[in-house]
Amino acid sequence: MTAIDREKLVATEEISPPRKPFVLLTAAILSLAVGLGSFAGGIFGAWYTWDQAVAQDVTTPDDAVIPETPVRGPFTMWAQADIITHHQLDNTEGLYYAQMPREVPVVDENGAAVLDENGEQVMGPNEARASWIPATTLTTTLGLGIVSYALSAFAVVIGLTLMFTGFVFLYIRKRAVLL
């Protein structure tokens, strides 16, 4: 091929505009969409948890770690759960549910053991042990509120990170040229 042939070949080729990478555009759109959804979901989750806590209108007692404060955020939820457990342990002489017997001897108003017709002691339900059920329900619910706030914060951070990544992909795509 001579130089003249080469010039004819170059002159006949159409010069097309540079192509932009389609993969970067797809990744950018997906990152922006998922990031926005994650961010919005995190904000909604935190708002919903806050709204449900406000509806319950609970205030920490004066002997809590954070005293006399409305239970709204994760720290006041933790303080309320902690004081519930503390009060319950005081009521059960430091024993947890599983450490207590299911039944206890029944006593009369004078404190004497009640006996059945065979002369054996009558056993009844352990009310102190049963009181752990509502306490555990409340502390578990407060713990789920704390986890809800943590998960919401994680979703917001991931959403922001993905949106930033999407903008970076668009920036790279704008400057990239494929020949």
C-alpha positions in Angstrom: 0.0 0.0 0.0 1.5 3.3 -1.1 1.2 6.6 0.7 -1.3 7.8 -1.9 -3.5 4.8 -1.3 -3.3 5.4 2.4 -4.4 9.0 2.0 -7.4 7.9 -0.2 -8.4 5.4 2.5 -8.2 7.9 5.3 -10.1 10.5 3.2 -12.9 8.1 2.5 -13.4 7.0 6.1 -16.1 8.9 7.9 -15.0 10.4 11.2 -17.6 9.4 13.7 -18.1 11.3 17.0 -16.5 9.5 20.0 -18.8 7.0 21.7 -19.6 7.1 25.4 -19.4 4.0 27.5 -22.9 2.5 27.8 -21.9 0.4 30.8 -20.9 3.5 32.8 -24.3 5.1 32.1 -26.1 2.0 33.2 -24.1 1.7 36.4 -24.6 5.4 37.1 -28.4 5.2 36.7 -28.6 2.1 38.8 -26.4 3.6 41.5 -28.4 6.8 41.6 -31.8 4.9 41.7 -30.8 2.4 44.4 -29.0 5.1 46.4 -32.0 7.4 46.3 -34.3 4.5 47.4 -32.0 3.5 50.2 -31.6 7.1 51.4 -35.4 7.6 51.3 -36.0 4.3 53.0 -33.6 5.2 55.8 -35.2 8.6 56.4 -38.7 7.0 56.4 -37.6 4.3 58.8 -36.2 6.8 61.3 -39.3 9.0 61.0 -41.6 6.0 61.5 -39.7 4.9 64.6 -39.8 8.4 66.0 -43.5 8.8 65.2 -44.3 5.5 67.0 -42.3 6.4 70.0 -44.0 9.8 70.2 -47.4 8.0 70.0 -46.6 5.9 73.1 -45.8 9.0 75.2 -43.3 7.3 77.5 -41.0 9.2 79.8 -38.0 7.7 81.5 -38.3 7.6 85.3 -36.2 9.8 87.6 -33.8 6.9 88.4 -32.9 6.1 84.8 -29.5 6.9 83.3 -31.3 9.7 81.3 -33.9 10.8 83.8 -37.3 12.3 83.1 -36.9 12.5 79.3 -39.4 11.5 76.7 -38.5 8.3 75.0 -37.9 9.2 71.4 -34.4 8.3 70.1 -32.1 5.3 70.6 -30.4 6.7 73.7 -33.6 7.2 75.6 -34.9 3.9 74.4 -31.8 2.2 75.8 -32.1 4.1 79.1 -35.8 3.0 79.4 -35.0 -0.6 78.7 -32.1 -0.5 81.1 -34.2 0.8 84.0 -37.0 -1.7 83.3 -34.5 -4.5 83.6 -33.0 -2.9 86.7 -36.4 -2.6 88.4 -37.4 -6.1 87.4 -34.2 -7.5 88.9 -35.0 -5.6 92.1 -38.5 -7.1 92.2 -37.2 -10.7 91.7 -34.2 -10.5 94.1 -31.7 -10.4 91.2 -33.0 -13.5 89.4 -33.9 -13.7 85.7 -36.9 -15.6 84.4 -35.0 -18.8 83.6 -33.4 -18.8 87.1 -36.7 -18.9 88.9 -38.9 -21.9 89.7 -42.1 -22.2 87.7 -44.2 -23.0 90.8 -43.8 -21.9 94.4 -45.4 -23.1 97.6 -48.8 -21.5 98.3 -49.1 -19.8 101.7 -52.1 -18.5 103.6 -52.6 -14.9 104.9 -50.6 -15.8 108.0 -47.6 -17.1 106.0 -48.3 -20.8 106.8 -48.0 -23.4 104.0 -51.2 -24.6 102.5 -51.5 -28.4 102.5 -53.7 -30.6 100.4 -55.8 -33.5 101.6 -52.7 -35.8 101.5 -50.7 -33.4 103.7 -48.4 -32.3 100.8 -47.7 -28.7 100.2 -49.8 -27.0 97.5 -47.8 -25.4 94.7 -49.0 -22.4 92.7 -47.7 -20.2 89.9 -44.7 -18.1 90.6 -46.0 -14.5 90.1 -42.6 -13.0 90.4 -41.4 -15.2 87.5 -44.5 -14.3 85.4 -43.8 -10.6 85.9 -40.7 -11.1 83.7 -42.9 -11.6 80.6 -44.2 -8.0 80.2 -40.8 -6.6 81.2 -39.1 -8.7 78.6 -41.7 -7.7 76.0 -41.0 -4.0 76.7 -37.2 -4.3 76.7 -37.4 -6.3 73.5 -39.6 -3.7 71.8 -37.3 -0.9 72.9 -34.3 -2.9 71.6 -36.0 -3.2 68.2 -36.5 0.6 68.2 -32.8 1.0 68.7 -32.0 -1.5 65.9 -34.5 0.4 63.7 -32.6 3.6 64.2 -29.3 1.9 63.5 -30.6 0.3 60.3 -32.1 3.6 59.2 -28.7 5.3 59.7 -27.0 2.5 57.7 -29.5 2.9 54.9 -28.9 6.6 54.7 -25.2 6.2 54.6 -25.3 3.5 52.0 -27.8 5.6 50.0 -25.5 8.6 50.0 -22.5 6.5 49.1 -24.4 4.9 46.1 -25.6 8.3 44.9 -22.0 9.7 45.1 -20.8 6.6 43.2 -23.5 7.3 40.5 -22.3 10.9 40.1 -18.7 9.7 39.8 -19.7 7.2 37.1 -21.4 10.1 35.2 -18.3 12.2 35.6 -16.0 9.5 34.3 -18.4 8.8 31.4 -18.4 12.4 30.5 -14.6 12.4 30.1 -14.2 8.9 28.7 -13.8 8.4 25.0 -13.9 5.0 23.2 -12.4 4.8 19.8 
